Amino acid sequence: MESDTVAPIEMAADGEIMASVEEGPTDQLIVADVTRDDAYLTTPLADAASLPAWR
């Protein structure tokens, strides 16, 4: 059986990553590289993993 591999990607070592919670009708978790334009992702806060869940 062939393994399902993903090609490695190049990542900038000088990025600055930040996270924020935007409150509203649906609270959103926003993770962004503030050193680049349009380098962000959002997800409903209820769907975001907590830090203890990642341990």
Secondary structure, 3 states (H helix, E strand, C coil): CCCCCCCCCCCCCCCCEEEEEECCCCCEEEEEECCCCCCEEEEEHHHCCCHHHHC
